[in-house]
Amino acid sequence: MFAAEIRRKRVQQLRAFSKWKWHVDEVFVKVNGKRHYLWRAVDREGEVLEAVVTKRRNKAAALKFLRKLMKRHGCAEEIVTDRFASYKASLREMGALEKQQTGRWLNNRVENSHLPFRRRESAMQRFRRMRSLQKFASVHSSVYNHFNQERSLTSRDTFKLTRTAALSEWRQLCSG
């Protein structure tokens, strides 16, 4: 309920920036003992833009994810990926191959964004259904984006102010 409202506000704020750099990656997640793939996109500031769960890790799944991402957030100037061939094939089909960047450490932003998800996943003792994984991933990213303040980039006073503002906004959304 309130996660959708937070996400809508975040998307409106993100659309104010015209020069976007997205980091895209997929992570393996076991659902009821079977391997599924969680595709995630993170912007240059570490905000999770999109999370989609698929059964396969191929061009069709990458294309589905990238189309959903571009439909919701517009088109990026740079899309940083790993060297997985499905990204290249799907970006070629979309006509955005020149926007792709690959490099050894370029995708660290999205690789590190998997860590909070993995912590919550183990605390929840894994997932039993693909639908519950998709719901959890989208809600978790909205909540994480709301409270993630990039502590290392700001002074202590600024961090405390933004954290207090985020907490008061959260309480206001939960009470209403």
N, CA, C and O of each residue as an XYZ file, in Angstrom:
704
protein
N       0.831     -1.188      0.000
C       0.000      0.000      0.000
C       0.874      1.250      0.000
O       0.835      2.034     -0.948
N       1.657      1.440      1.049
C       2.490      2.635      1.122
C       3.772      2.496      0.309
O       4.382      3.503     -0.050
N       4.187      1.278      0.015
C       5.398      1.083     -0.797
C       5.183      1.623     -2.211
O       6.103      2.180     -2.809
N       3.981      1.461     -2.742
C       3.688      1.976     -4.082
C       3.742      3.494     -4.101
O       4.210      4.092     -5.070
N       3.265      4.114     -3.035
C       3.299      5.580     -2.960
C       4.733      6.092     -2.839
O       5.092      7.092     -3.463
N       5.539      5.421     -2.052
C       6.954      5.797     -1.918
C       7.646      5.632     -3.269
O       8.413      6.500     -3.686
N       7.375      4.515     -3.956
C       7.997      4.264     -5.254
C       7.615      5.352     -6.256
O       8.460      5.821     -7.019
N       6.332      5.754     -6.253
C       5.874      6.779     -7.186
C       6.600      8.102     -6.934
O       7.004      8.779     -7.879
N       6.764      8.465     -5.671
C       7.482      9.700     -5.341
C       8.940      9.627     -5.778
O       9.494     10.595     -6.300
N       9.563      8.452     -5.554
C      10.966      8.281     -5.945
C      11.129      8.390     -7.461
O      12.074      9.015     -7.942
N      10.219      7.789     -8.203
C      10.301      7.831     -9.666
C      10.164      9.265    -10.154
O      10.863      9.670    -11.082
N       9.275     10.034     -9.544
C       9.124     11.435     -9.938
C      10.404     12.219     -9.668
O      10.793     13.067    -10.471
N      11.063     11.939     -8.538
C      12.321     12.622     -8.237
C      13.408     12.209     -9.217
O      14.191     13.043     -9.671
N      13.455     10.920     -9.544
C      14.495     10.424    -10.446
C      14.325     10.945    -11.861
O      15.312     11.142    -12.570
N      13.084     11.172    -12.284
C      12.854     11.675    -13.641
C      13.342     13.100    -13.820
O      13.477     13.566    -14.951
N      13.610     13.807    -12.717
C      14.124     15.161    -12.818
C      15.547     15.166    -13.394
O      15.983     16.170    -13.958
N      16.269     14.045    -13.252
C      17.625     13.954    -13.773
C      17.572     13.413    -15.194
O      17.019     12.338    -15.427
N      18.140     14.145    -16.144
C      18.088     13.692    -17.536
C      19.241     12.761    -17.877
O      19.112     11.943    -18.788
N      20.357     12.861    -17.177
C      21.523     12.031    -17.489
C      21.585     10.884    -16.497
O      22.081     11.042    -15.382
N      21.087      9.749    -16.902
C      21.045      8.581    -16.043
C      22.104      7.585    -16.435
O      22.436      7.422    -17.609
N      22.623      6.930    -15.434
C      23.544      5.819    -15.636
C      22.984      4.659    -14.822
O      22.907      4.726    -13.596
N      22.597      3.606    -15.515
C      22.012      2.459    -14.847
C      23.018      1.323    -14.774
O      23.814      1.115    -15.690
N      22.967      0.596    -13.674
C      23.760     -0.612    -13.490
C      22.778     -1.773    -13.430
O      21.880     -1.784    -12.588
N      22.942     -2.750    -14.315
C      21.985     -3.843    -14.442
C      22.694     -5.167    -14.175
O      23.812     -5.391    -14.641
N      22.026     -6.044    -13.413
C      22.608     -7.343    -13.103
C      21.506     -8.320    -12.726
O      20.382     -7.920    -12.424
N      21.835     -9.592    -12.748
C      20.890    -10.620    -12.304
C      21.560    -11.418    -11.200
O      22.781    -11.568    -11.164
N      20.726    -11.928    -10.297
C      21.236    -12.710     -9.175
C      20.407    -14.000     -9.086
O      19.203    -13.990     -9.339
N      21.062    -15.100     -8.725
C      20.396    -16.383     -8.600
C      19.689    -16.454     -7.253
O      20.270    -16.123     -6.219
N      18.422    -16.892     -7.271
C      17.651    -17.046     -6.037
C      16.936    -18.380     -6.110
O      16.336    -18.712     -7.133
N      16.994    -19.143     -5.035
C      16.285    -20.421     -5.012
C      14.880    -20.206     -4.470
O      14.680    -19.619     -3.406
N      13.909    -20.705     -5.242
C      12.510    -20.656     -4.840
C      12.017    -22.088     -4.791
O      11.887    -22.753     -5.818
N      11.745    -22.550     -3.583
C      11.275    -23.922     -3.389
C      12.256    -24.937     -3.975
O      11.841    -25.943     -4.551
N      13.528    -24.678     -3.832
C      14.560    -25.590     -4.297
C      14.940    -25.445     -5.757
O      15.878    -26.102     -6.208
N      14.236    -24.599     -6.519
C      14.550    -24.414     -7.936
C      15.187    -23.042     -8.151
O      14.847    -22.071     -7.475
N      16.103    -22.985     -9.092
C      16.821    -21.739     -9.362
C      15.965    -20.786    -10.194
O      15.441    -21.157    -11.244
N      15.834    -19.553     -9.705
C      15.181    -18.472    -10.427
C      16.163    -17.310    -10.491
O      17.215    -17.337     -9.852
N      15.814    -16.304    -11.259
C      16.727    -15.187    -11.463
C      16.025    -13.884    -11.121
O      14.921    -13.615    -11.594
N      16.670    -13.089    -10.303
C      16.162    -11.772     -9.930
C      16.990    -10.742    -10.687
O      18.176    -10.563    -10.410
N      16.361    -10.069    -11.639
C      17.022     -9.044    -12.443
C      16.835     -7.728    -11.721
O      15.713     -7.383    -11.351
N      17.915     -6.980    -11.512
C      17.832     -5.726    -10.783
C      18.568     -4.623    -11.523
O      19.599     -4.854    -12.156
N      18.016     -3.416    -11.430
C      18.654     -2.230    -12.008
C      18.808     -1.197    -10.911
O      17.890     -0.958    -10.126
N      19.986     -0.586    -10.867
C      20.309      0.409     -9.857
C      20.821      1.647    -10.581
O      21.556      1.532    -11.562
N      20.439      2.830    -10.105
C      20.936      4.047    -10.754
C      22.318      4.410    -10.214
O      22.889      3.675     -9.409
N      22.843      5.534    -10.657
C      24.215      5.907    -10.289
C      24.360      6.268     -8.825
O      25.479      6.336     -8.318
N      23.245      6.505     -8.128
C      23.299      6.850     -6.713
C      22.973      5.671     -5.807
O      22.932      5.826     -4.587
N      22.740      4.498     -6.383
C      22.484      3.310     -5.586
C      21.013      3.022     -5.329
O      20.697      2.093     -4.587
N      20.107      3.791     -5.919
C      18.679      3.544     -5.745
C      18.253      2.398     -6.653
O      18.591      2.378     -7.836
N      17.518      1.451     -6.101
C      17.031      0.328     -6.887
C      15.869      0.815     -7.741
O      14.866      1.296     -7.213
N      15.999      0.693     -9.049
C      14.969      1.164     -9.960
C      13.917      0.096    -10.222
O      12.720      0.383    -10.224
N      14.359     -1.122    -10.442
C      13.434     -2.178    -10.842
C      13.970     -3.522    -10.396
O      15.183     -3.726    -10.339
N      13.063     -4.448    -10.077
C      13.426     -5.818     -9.727
C      12.383     -6.748    -10.335
O      11.192     -6.626    -10.047
N      12.830     -7.675    -11.172
C      11.928     -8.594    -11.858
C      12.445    -10.020    -11.682
O      13.643    -10.271    -11.817
N      11.544    -10.949    -11.382
C      11.898    -12.354    -11.198
C      11.489    -13.136    -12.445
O      10.371    -12.993    -12.940
N      12.411    -13.966    -12.947
C      12.099    -14.835    -14.096
C      12.598    -16.248    -13.817
O      13.439    -16.471    -12.946
N      12.062    -17.191    -14.575
C      12.505    -18.578    -14.440
C      13.747    -18.848    -15.269
O      14.527    -19.747    -14.954
N      13.935    -18.068    -16.334
C      15.058    -18.311    -17.234
C      15.996    -17.109    -17.255
O      15.627    -15.989    -16.901
N      17.212    -17.386    -17.679
C      18.240    -16.346    -17.796
C      18.700    -16.333    -19.249
O      19.756    -16.865    -19.591
N      17.867    -15.703    -20.107
C      18.161    -15.694    -21.532
C      17.817    -14.331    -22.119
O      17.495    -13.391    -21.392
N      17.887    -14.239    -23.435
C      17.637    -12.974    -24.112
C      16.211    -12.485    -23.887
O      15.991    -11.292    -23.676
N      15.248    -13.390    -23.928
C      13.840    -12.995    -23.740
C      13.610    -12.409    -22.353
O      12.892    -11.420    -22.206
N      14.218    -13.014    -21.337
C      14.074    -12.501    -19.972
C      14.754    -11.134    -19.831
O      14.209    -10.226    -19.202
N      15.941    -10.997    -20.418
C      16.647     -9.715    -20.369
C      15.867     -8.637    -21.110
O      15.800     -7.494    -20.658
N      15.284     -8.994    -22.235
C      14.493     -8.055    -23.021
C      13.248     -7.608    -22.256
O      12.904     -6.426    -22.249
N      12.588     -8.553    -21.621
C      11.403     -8.243    -20.812
C      11.766     -7.267    -19.686
O      11.058     -6.292    -19.434
N      12.875     -7.554    -19.024
C      13.317     -6.697    -17.918
C      13.683     -5.292    -18.399
O      13.258     -4.302    -17.805
N      14.467     -5.206    -19.465
C      14.900     -3.899    -19.957
C      13.739     -3.074    -20.509
O      13.710     -1.855    -20.342
N      12.789     -3.730    -21.163
C      11.613     -2.999    -21.661
C      10.781     -2.448    -20.514
O      10.309     -1.312    -20.568
N      10.602     -3.257    -19.477
C       9.843     -2.796    -18.310
C      10.566     -1.627    -17.630
O       9.937     -0.662    -17.197
N      11.871     -1.728    -17.547
C      12.685     -0.672    -16.941
C      12.580      0.628    -17.726
O      12.396      1.696    -17.141
N      12.696      0.542    -19.049
C      12.641      1.745    -19.882
C      11.232      2.322    -19.963
O      11.067      3.534    -20.100
N      10.231      1.477    -19.880
C       8.849      1.971    -19.898
C       8.562      2.796    -18.652
O       7.886      3.823    -18.720
N       9.078      2.343    -17.513
C       8.809      3.031    -16.256
C       9.709      4.237    -16.019
O       9.261      5.238    -15.459
N      10.975      4.157    -16.436
C      11.950      5.194    -16.083
C      12.507      5.965    -17.266
O      13.394      6.796    -17.071
N      12.038      5.736    -18.468
C      12.587      6.431    -19.619
C      13.820      5.715    -20.128
O      14.054      4.551    -19.803
N      14.605      6.413    -20.926
C      15.788      5.815    -21.533
C      17.052      6.369    -20.870
O      17.154      7.570    -20.620
N      17.996      5.499    -20.593
C      19.241      5.902    -19.944
C      20.279      6.308    -20.984
O      20.219      5.898    -22.144
N      21.232      7.125    -20.538
C      22.343      7.468    -21.422
C      23.394      6.384    -21.430
O      24.016      6.132    -22.462
N      23.604      5.731    -20.288
C      24.574      4.644    -20.184
C      23.941      3.498    -19.410
O      23.272      3.716    -18.401
N      24.153      2.281    -19.883
C      23.683      1.094    -19.182
C      24.903      0.218    -18.937
O      25.483     -0.330    -19.874
N      25.283      0.090    -17.683
C      26.458     -0.692    -17.304
C      25.996     -2.112    -16.987
O      25.125     -2.314    -16.142
N      26.583     -3.090    -17.668
C      26.234     -4.496    -17.456
C      27.505     -5.311    -17.297
O      28.612     -4.811    -17.496
N      27.327     -6.578    -16.934
C      28.461     -7.494    -17.015
C      28.535     -8.003    -18.459
O      27.817     -7.510    -19.328
N      29.383     -8.965    -18.709
C      29.580     -9.408    -20.092
C      28.638    -10.530    -20.513
O      28.940    -11.274    -21.446
N      27.523    -10.657    -19.848
C      26.517    -11.666    -20.178
C      25.943    -11.365    -21.558
O      25.483    -10.251    -21.811
N      25.968    -12.350    -22.445
C      25.618    -12.136    -23.856
C      24.163    -11.719    -24.070
O      23.859    -11.051    -25.059
N      23.268    -12.096    -23.173
C      21.851    -11.749    -23.336
C      21.616    -10.246    -23.246
O      20.706     -9.728    -23.894
N      22.417     -9.538    -22.458
C      22.285     -8.077    -22.396
C      22.601     -7.463    -23.756
O      21.870     -6.608    -24.255
N      23.699     -7.914    -24.337
C      24.112     -7.374    -25.634
C      23.068     -7.658    -26.706
O      22.748     -6.780    -27.508
N      22.534     -8.878    -26.726
C      21.530     -9.254    -27.720
C      20.239     -8.464    -27.542
O      19.653     -8.004    -28.522
N      19.797     -8.303    -26.309
C      18.544     -7.578    -26.081
C      18.712     -6.080    -26.332
O      17.800     -5.441    -26.857
N      19.853     -5.514    -25.970
C      20.090     -4.096    -26.252
C      20.227     -3.852    -27.759
O      19.813     -2.808    -28.262
N      20.804     -4.815    -28.472
C      20.891     -4.698    -29.926
C      19.495     -4.689    -30.534
O      19.216     -3.904    -31.440
N      18.618     -5.559    -30.040
C      17.250     -5.617    -30.554
C      16.475     -4.335    -30.247
O      15.620     -3.923    -31.030
N      16.772     -3.708    -29.113
C      16.089     -2.469    -28.737
C      16.696     -1.246    -29.422
O      16.117     -0.160    -29.386
N      17.860     -1.423    -30.043
C      18.520     -0.310    -30.709
C      19.304      0.580    -29.766
O      19.524      1.758    -30.049
N      19.727      0.016    -28.645
C      20.449      0.803    -27.647
C      21.806      0.188    -27.332
O      22.322      0.354    -26.227
N      22.382     -0.512    -28.284
C      23.641     -1.208    -28.041
C      24.786     -0.246    -27.734
O      25.680     -0.576    -26.955
N      24.765      0.943    -28.341
C      25.843      1.915    -28.106
C      25.836      2.464    -26.681
O      26.822      3.063    -26.252
N      24.756      2.272    -25.948
C      24.669      2.766    -24.568
C      25.263      1.793    -23.563
O      25.479      2.157    -22.407
N      25.530      0.556    -23.986
C      26.041     -0.458    -23.075
C      27.517     -0.239    -22.770
O      28.317      0.063    -23.656
N      27.854     -0.399    -21.502
C      29.246     -0.376    -21.060
C      29.511     -1.640    -20.266
O      28.690     -2.043    -19.442
N      30.647     -2.264    -20.506
C      31.053     -3.418    -19.719
C      32.479     -3.195    -19.266
O      33.280     -2.583    -19.973
N      32.783     -3.683    -18.115
C      34.129     -3.554    -17.593
C      34.259     -4.394    -16.342
O      33.267     -4.843    -15.768
N      35.481     -4.598    -15.933
C      35.726     -5.517    -14.836
C      35.099     -5.064    -13.526
O      34.486     -5.874    -12.830
N      35.239     -3.795    -13.175
C      34.710     -3.315    -11.896
C      33.615     -2.271    -12.069
O      33.187     -1.665    -11.087
N      33.162     -2.052    -13.279
C      32.160     -1.017    -13.517
C      30.823     -1.337    -12.853
O      30.085     -0.424    -12.483
N      30.506     -2.618    -12.700
C      29.197     -3.004    -12.199
C      29.177     -3.270    -10.693
O      28.258     -3.923    -10.198
N      30.169     -2.776     -9.963
C      30.227     -3.000     -8.529
C      29.050     -2.368     -7.793
O      28.636     -2.874     -6.749
N      28.507     -1.279     -8.313
C      27.382     -0.602     -7.662
C      26.192     -1.553     -7.497
O      25.602     -1.621     -6.419
N      25.841     -2.273     -8.542
C      24.701     -3.189     -8.459
C      25.075     -4.479     -7.721
O      24.232     -5.058     -7.036
N      26.314     -4.932     -7.849
C      26.724     -6.137     -7.124
C      26.637     -5.907     -5.614
O      26.229     -6.802     -4.874
N      27.013     -4.727     -5.161
C      26.926     -4.415     -3.735
C      25.495     -4.181     -3.288
O      25.188     -4.341     -2.106
N      24.614     -3.807     -4.201
C      23.220     -3.598     -3.821
C      22.494     -4.924     -3.587
O      21.395     -4.931     -3.034
N      23.096     -6.050     -4.000
C      22.490     -7.352     -3.730
C      22.636     -7.726     -2.255
O      21.866     -8.546     -1.755
N      23.594     -7.151     -1.560
C      23.897     -7.583     -0.196
C      22.743     -7.381      0.787
O      22.428     -8.319      1.519
N      22.089     -6.204      0.850
C      20.951     -6.074      1.775
C      19.821     -7.048      1.441
O      19.149     -7.555      2.338
N      19.616     -7.306      0.154
C      18.599     -8.270     -0.248
C      18.956     -9.666      0.263
O      18.099    -10.375      0.790
N      20.216    -10.054      0.107
C      20.659    -11.380      0.568
C      20.511    -11.533      2.081
O      20.137    -12.602      2.565
N      20.806    -10.464      2.829
C      20.640    -10.519      4.288
C      19.186    -10.774      4.667
O      18.903    -11.610      5.525
N      18.269    -10.059      4.031
C      16.844    -10.241      4.325
C      16.365    -11.605      3.855
O      15.531    -12.233      4.508
N      16.883    -12.062      2.735
C      16.490    -13.371      2.204
C      16.845    -14.477      3.190
O      16.029    -15.362      3.446
N      18.036    -14.437      3.736
C      18.427    -15.482      4.686
C      17.656    -15.358      5.988
O      17.366    -16.368      6.629
N      17.316    -14.131      6.394
C      16.522    -13.949      7.604
C      15.107    -14.504      7.425
O      14.492    -14.977      8.380
N      14.602    -14.441      6.200
C      13.257    -14.947      5.913
C      13.249    -16.450      5.649
O      12.183    -17.029      5.440
N      14.411    -17.088      5.655
C      14.567    -18.516      5.395
C      14.074    -18.902      3.992
O      13.315    -19.855      3.815
N      14.523    -18.143      3.030
C      14.276    -18.378      1.610
C      12.821    -18.116      1.211
O      12.021    -17.625      2.007
N      12.497    -18.457     -0.045
C      11.166    -18.198     -0.582
C      10.526    -19.502     -1.031
O      11.220    -20.437     -1.431
N       9.216    -19.563     -0.966
C       8.496    -20.765     -1.359
C       7.772    -20.598     -2.706
O       7.484    -21.581     -3.389
N       7.484    -19.348     -3.075
C       6.778    -19.103     -4.332
C       7.430    -17.943     -5.070
O       7.947    -17.011     -4.455
N       7.399    -18.014     -6.399
C       7.979    -16.961     -7.236
C       7.250    -15.635     -7.026
O       7.868    -14.570     -7.043
N       5.961    -15.706     -6.832
C       5.154    -14.499     -6.626
C       5.546    -13.779     -5.338
O       5.629    -12.551     -5.313
N       5.789    -14.542     -4.263
C       6.186    -13.914     -3.000
C       7.580    -13.302     -3.110
O       7.857    -12.278     -2.484
N       8.461    -13.920     -3.902
C       9.787    -13.343     -4.148
C       9.675    -12.018     -4.889
O      10.341    -11.047     -4.530
N       8.829    -11.971     -5.930
C       8.647    -10.731     -6.692
C       8.081     -9.629     -5.805
O       8.547     -8.490     -5.852
N       7.090     -9.960     -5.007
C       6.478     -8.968     -4.122
C       7.493     -8.465     -3.088
O       7.597     -7.265     -2.833
N       8.239     -9.411     -2.498
C       9.246     -9.025     -1.516
C      10.327     -8.146     -2.131
O      10.730     -7.150     -1.531
N      10.803     -8.506     -3.329
C      11.883     -7.746     -3.968
C      11.452     -6.316     -4.261
O      12.231     -5.385     -4.055
N      10.227     -6.125     -4.737
C       9.778     -4.767     -5.060
C       9.544     -3.940     -3.797
O       9.907     -2.764     -3.753
N       8.947     -4.538     -2.776
C       8.707     -3.805     -1.529
C      10.029     -3.522     -0.815
O      10.242     -2.422     -0.304
N      10.918     -4.521     -0.784
C      12.208     -4.326     -0.122
C      13.007     -3.212     -0.777
O      13.650     -2.422     -0.084
N      12.976     -3.136     -2.108
C      13.732     -2.080     -2.790
C      13.136     -0.707     -2.499
O      13.874      0.267     -2.353
N      11.815     -0.616     -2.414
C      11.192      0.674     -2.095
C      11.561      1.137     -0.693
O      11.902      2.301     -0.484
N      11.492      0.225      0.258
C      11.833      0.568      1.645
C      13.312      0.891      1.766
O      13.690      1.850      2.438
N      14.150      0.090      1.115
C      15.591      0.335      1.156
C      15.938      1.693      0.552
O      16.764      2.426      1.098
N      15.309      2.029     -0.574
C      15.555      3.323     -1.206
C      15.142      4.466     -0.295
O      15.798      5.507     -0.248
N      14.054      4.264      0.425
C      13.544      5.327      1.293
C      14.509      5.622      2.439
O      14.714      6.782      2.798
N      15.097      4.583      3.007
C      15.959      4.779      4.178
C      17.447      4.832      3.861
O      18.236      5.188      4.736
N      17.856      4.495      2.656
C      19.270      4.530      2.295
C      19.717      5.986      2.150
O      19.212      6.707      1.290
N      20.636      6.405      2.966
C      21.044      7.807      2.988
C      22.480      8.037      2.510
O      22.970      9.164      2.563
N      23.158      6.986      2.046
C      24.554      7.117      1.615
C      25.387      7.817      2.699
O      25.940      8.894      2.477
N      25.459      7.193      3.848
C      26.105      7.766      5.025
C      27.526      8.255      4.754
O      27.938      9.283      5.290
N      28.261      7.544      3.945
C      29.670      7.895      3.738
C      29.847      9.179      2.936
O      30.942      9.740      2.909
N      28.787      9.651      2.284
C      28.921     10.821      1.424
C      28.485     12.130      2.086
O      28.678     13.204      1.516
N      27.904     12.051      3.275
C      27.380     13.259      3.922
C      27.964     13.428      5.315
O      28.522     12.497      5.897
N      27.820     14.633      5.826
C      28.284     14.886      7.191
C      27.304     14.261      8.182
O      26.196     13.878      7.807
N      27.706     14.159      9.423
C      26.871     13.541     10.452
C      25.564     14.311     10.639
O      24.498     13.705     10.748
N      25.642     15.638     10.678
C      24.432     16.450     10.885
C      23.439     16.284      9.733
O      22.239     16.131      9.959
N      23.938     16.316      8.516
C      23.066     16.139      7.347
C      22.446     14.750      7.345
O      21.264     14.591      7.040
N      23.245     13.746      7.686
C      22.736     12.381      7.742
C      21.609     12.259      8.760
O      20.582     11.639      8.481
N      21.796     12.845      9.937
C      20.765     12.763     10.974
C      19.486     13.468     10.539
O      18.388     12.990     10.823
N      19.619     14.604      9.848
C      18.427     15.323      9.368
C      17.664     14.514      8.323
O      16.441     14.393      8.398
N      18.378     13.965      7.358
C      17.701     13.200      6.308
C      17.099     11.904      6.851
O      16.021     11.492      6.422
N      17.787     11.267      7.787
C      17.249     10.046      8.390
C      15.983     10.339      9.180
O      15.019      9.576      9.121
N      15.983     11.448      9.922
C      14.803     11.843     10.686
C      13.641     12.179      9.751
O      12.497     11.813     10.021
N      13.934     12.869      8.662
C      12.889     13.206      7.688
C      12.312     11.939      7.058
O      11.098     11.836      6.880
N      13.172     10.973      6.719
C      12.700      9.716      6.129
C      11.835      8.939      7.116
O      10.811      8.369      6.739
N      12.247      8.920      8.371
C      11.478      8.205      9.389
C      10.126      8.866      9.643
O       9.122      8.171      9.806
N      10.085     10.192      9.679
C       8.806     10.874      9.887
C       7.866     10.680      8.694
O       6.658     10.520      8.869
N       8.425     10.697      7.488
C       7.606     10.437      6.298
C       7.060      9.018      6.325
O       5.900      8.787      5.982
N       7.908      8.053      6.738
C       7.481      6.661      6.843
C       6.341      6.524      7.848
O       5.337      5.869      7.566
N       6.495      7.140      9.019
C       5.440      7.064     10.048
C       4.147      7.714      9.572
O       3.057      7.229      9.876
N       4.266      8.814      8.824
C       3.091      9.475      8.283
C       2.372      8.566      7.275
O       1.144      8.487      7.278
N       3.131      7.889      6.420
C       2.525      6.978      5.447
C       1.872      5.776      6.122
O       0.815      5.313      5.694
N       2.506      5.278      7.173
C       1.975      4.088      7.880
C       0.712      4.424      8.674
O      -0.168      3.576      8.823
N       0.619      5.641      9.177
C      -0.541      5.997      9.993
C      -1.754      6.356      9.158
O      -2.885      6.238      9.630
N      -1.537      6.797      7.913
C      -2.630      7.286      7.085
C      -3.295      6.294      6.231
O      -4.227      6.633      5.502
